[in-house]
Amino acid sequence: MKVLVFDVSSDYAHFRQPYSTTSSLTYAIPPRTAIFGLIGAILGIDSGGFGRSNHFKSLEDVGLKTSIRILNPIKKVRFNMNYSYTKSDIATKKVLHIQVPVEMIKEPVYRIYVSGDEKLLEKLDDMIKNKEYYYTPYLGISEFIAAINYVGFYESAIVSGKTKVNSIVYLSKETRLVLEPGLKIFRETHALSMNERRHVMRYVEIAYEVDGKGIPVEKFGPDCVIVKLPISGRLETVMLI
């Protein structure tokens, strides 16, 4: 199984949790849907316009699997952002302004792993290597432009049995983690897949170590595959879904 690897970073990132209301909270990790959006932007796959996500199905149909690793410890900060209500208020005929507290990830650096259709991977590999992006990539909000660094295109080996996973871990009923002293493991509920109208079809819980340390995994679900990659003289173990 071939796996394409690249790093993404920015000064800040924001991946809005949909259940947050008066203040905008962020996920610590970009969900799989956001990773597909980033890949679609690089390749120039048309989403279908506002409120559409046609790119997601086109990538999922070719069997694309992804994973992500934390390279810089997660640090969250909050800022007040100014928003304008662009439709005039009927009573006052004035434009309304509001300040909204927005939670952001400071100086995020993630490593993204992509596997699947080899023709698509070769095209993605070529575009990232040459820094030729169809649309400008960003991390959650268009102001947070992403810097993308090519890592490599690797042949991987499938792993079975107990191992330490360097990426995030996708949780299921079958998953068994081995807790060790010193690990700071957090959980989040992410959108795993969505239809063309951006309706989430499936959610999944993920586990991550806030400083990016490996998580020992004893068992994992049938939707996932764990592989080892030789990157810069070291083996990295990642869980793809």
Rosetta blueprint (number, residue, H / E / L):
1 M L
2 K E
3 V E
4 L E
5 V E
6 F E
7 D E
8 V E
9 S E
10 S L
11 D L
12 Y E
13 A E
14 H L
15 F L
16 R E
17 Q L
18 P L
19 Y L
20 S L
21 T L
22 T L
23 S L
24 S E
25 L L
26 T E
27 Y L
28 A L
29 I L
30 P L
31 P L
32 R H
33 T H
34 A H
35 I H
36 F H
37 G H
38 L H
39 I H
40 G H
41 A H
42 I H
43 L H
44 G L
45 I L
46 D L
47 S L
48 G L
49 G L
50 F L
51 G L
52 R L
53 S L
54 N H
55 H H
56 F H
57 K H
58 S H
59 L H
60 E H
61 D H
62 V L
63 G L
64 L L
65 K E
66 T E
67 S E
68 I E
69 R E
70 I E
71 L L
72 N L
73 P L
74 I L
75 K L
76 K E
77 V E
78 R E
79 F E
80 N E
81 M E
82 N E
83 Y E
84 S E
85 Y E
86 T L
87 K L
88 S L
89 D L
90 I L
91 A L
92 T L
93 K L
94 K L
95 V L
96 L E
97 H E
98 I E
99 Q E
100 V E
101 P E
102 V E
103 E E
104 M E
105 I E
106 K E
107 E L
108 P L
109 V E
110 Y E
111 R E
112 I E
113 Y E
114 V E
115 S E
116 G L
117 D L
118 E H
119 K H
120 L H
121 L H
122 E H
123 K H
124 L H
125 D H
126 D H
127 M H
128 I H
129 K H
130 N L
131 K L
132 E L
133 Y L
134 Y L
135 Y L
136 T L
137 P L
138 Y E
139 L L
140 G L
141 I L
142 S L
143 E L
144 F L
145 I E
146 A L
147 A E
148 I E
149 N E
150 Y E
151 V E
152 G E
153 F E
154 Y E
155 E E
156 S L
157 A E
158 I E
159 V E
160 S L
161 G L
162 K L
163 T E
164 K E
165 V E
166 N L
167 S L
168 I L
169 V E
170 Y E
171 L E
172 S L
173 K L
174 E L
175 T L
176 R E
177 L E
178 V L
179 L L
180 E L
181 P L
182 G L
183 L L
184 K L
185 I E
186 F E
187 R E
188 E E
189 T E
190 H E
191 A E
192 L E
193 S E
194 M E
195 N L
196 E L
197 R L
198 R L
199 H L
200 V E
201 M E
202 R E
203 Y E
204 V E
205 E E
206 I E
207 A E
208 Y E
209 E E
210 V L
211 D L
212 G L
213 K L
214 G L
215 I E
216 P E
217 V E
218 E E
219 K E
220 F L
221 G L
222 P L
223 D L
224 C L
225 V E
226 I E
227 V E
228 K E
229 L E
230 P E
231 I E
232 S L
233 G L
234 R E
235 L E
236 E E
237 T E
238 V E
239 M E
240 L E
241 I L
